Amino acid sequence: QLKGKKPLFVQLVLDNIWSLYEAVMKRDKEKIEKIVTSLGLKIGARESRHADPKVHLNAICSQWLPISDAVLSMVCNKIPSPLDITAERVEKLMCVGARTFDSLPPETQELKN
């Protein structure tokens, strides 16, 4: 960074997002068209002609970087499987407040297994 080089994350991710953002906000049709075709996206004419550039930006980003898929894959990768948690952790998750696991009804205690 001392020699003016950008970090890898900035080069590969942030610069691309900022160039898309600037192109849409400045209504640079040639640059937008180039970005959309290089990403292989299908943007409807309605979104492209909309008066608010944020609608156009949202249409591009929702196809290019869909947040729902990203969040779901992150949750699947980061949260441990219920089968892998300890019995102690199960008891803590099932008890709310000051209740102990032993005070729960027998039917509820069977859910631990």
N, C-alpha and C positions, 0 to 999 in steps of 0.2 A: 504494500500500500504506500510505502514511502516513495517509491518511484512512479507513482501515478497508476499503478495497475489496480484493476478492480478485483474484488474477491470472486471466486468461481460462481457462487450463488447469484451474485449480481449479474455477472456476464451471461449465465445460462437461463436464469429465471426472471429476475426483476427487469432487466433491460427489455426483454420481449414483452412483458406486461405493460411497461411504460410506453413502448413504441406503439402498441395497439391502442392504449388509452389516448395518447396524443393524436394519433391519426383519426380516431373517431371524434374526438372533441374538436379538432380543427377541420373536420369534414373533408379530409384528403381522400377522395374517392379512389384514386389510383393505388395508393398505399393500402387502403382497406381491402380493395379487390385482390391485391397481391397476397396479403396476409390470409384472407379467407380461402383463396385457392391453394395456397401452400399448406394450409392446415386441413384441407379437404372438407370444409364445412358447407352447409346449405343454409344460407340466410334468406328468409322470405323477403319479398319486395316490400311488404307492409312495414317490417322493421327497418329496412334500409331507408325508406322514404320518410320515416317518422320525424316530426319536428324536434323532438327531444333526443339528443345524441345518446343519452343514457339508455334508451330503449334499444338502440342499435348495439351499444356496448354490451348490454345484458344478453342480447340474442347471441352474440359471438361467444361471450364467456360461458354461457350456459351450455353450449355445445363443446367448446374447447376444454374448459375446466369445470365439469359438473360437480358442484359442491356435495350433492347427495352421495354420489359414488365415492368421493374422497373421504367423507366422514364415515360411511359404512365400512370401507376397507380399513380405515384407521382403527375403528372400534374392533373389528374382527382381528386385526393384527396385534393390538395392544392390550386389550382386556383379556385376562386369563379365562380359560374354559371353566365352566362351573364344575366339571368333573375333576379339575386339578386343585380346587381350593380345599383347605383343611377343614376338618369337622368343627374345630374351634371357630373358624371364620363363619361357617354356616350358622352356628348358634348365635353369633353376634348379629348377623344379618337378619335373622328371624325374630330377634328380641328388640322391642322398641322401648326406649326410655329405661326405667329402672326394673322392668320385668326380667326375670331370669328364664332360662330355657326350660327348667324343671317346672315352672309355673304354667307353662302352656298346656293346652288340652292334649291328650294322648294322640288324637288324630293329627294334630299339627306337628307334634314331635316325630311322627312317622314320616313326615315330608322330608325330614333331614336326610334320609337314605336316598 
